[in-house]
Amino acid sequence: MDDPKKRFTRVSINTADNLKTIAVSAGTLGLSKLSLPEIEVAVDQVARMIPAGNVPGMILSGLTRLSQGRKL
């Protein structure tokens, strides 16, 4: 069975990777007043508090699409 601490760490890393992929995309960067380093710090903090695999990435991706739809 998986050690809970190792699983938490692995899921947190996956969450951070997914959030970073979305957060540094051109569409998302235009939505924030934060600099890239500030976004990366926020992503790391969220990933530690809410390790949820790809869920945060899916949410950010959906928000990006919604904001792009308003620009049309």
N, C-alpha and C positions, 0 to 999 in steps of 0.2 A: 504494500500500500504506500501511496505517496506521503512523504513528510509534509505536514500542513505548511510549515514555514517555506519549504522549497517550492511548493505549489503556489503559495501566495506571491513569492518572488517572481516565479515564472509568469504568472498571470499579470502581475504588475508590469513586467517588462513588455509583455505582449500588448497591454493596454497603452503604454507609453509609445511603443512603435506605431501602433495604429493611429493614435492621436497625432503624432508628429507627421505622419504621412499626409493626413488631411490638413493639419494646421499650417504646414508650410507650402501648400498648394497655392497657386496664384489667386484663385477665386476666394480662398479663405483669408489670405493675407490682406486683401482689400476690405474685409469686413471688420478688421480690428484696428484700434489705435495703438495697440501694443507693438513694440519692436520684435524682431525675430528672437533675440535672446530672452525677452520677457515672455514670449509665447512658449518657448522651450521650458522655462522655469515653471510656468503654470501647468504645462502638460505633465511634467514630472511630478508635481504636487498632486494633481488629480489622479494620476496613475497609482500613486502610493495610497491614496485614500479610497479610491473606488476602482479596484482592479476588476475589470469586467470584460477582458478580452477585446472583442471587436465592437461591442455595443457603443462605446463612445465614438469610435470612428464612424459607425453607421449614422449616429445622431448628427455629428458634424457634417458628414456628407449630405445628409438631407437638408440641414440648415443652409448649406452652401447652395444647393439647388433651388431652395425657396427664394433666397435673396437674389439669385441670378434671374429667376422668373419675374421678379418685380422690376428689373431693369429693362425688360422688353417692352 
